Amino acid sequence: EERDLQLSQAGFERAASLLRRVPEFTVAALLKQEEANSGTIVAFSHGNN
């Protein structure tokens, strides 16, 4: 099963604007992981990475 969470364009612009203002930021997440399940929690990309 593939999970894909995406922002609306307005949400992306707001987040990008906030992130451009600071050299560091923190991401916090609360997750419940199924046994024997692994994957990426947070990934950032720029362009066609």
CORBEL-V379687 format. One line per field, one symbol per residue. psi: psi as a letter, one per 30 degrees, with the letter a starting at -180 (. if undefined). A space follows every 10 residues. Layout:
psi: ???
This chain:
psi: kkkjklllee eeeeeeeeff fkfllkkkkj ljklkgklak ekkklkbh.
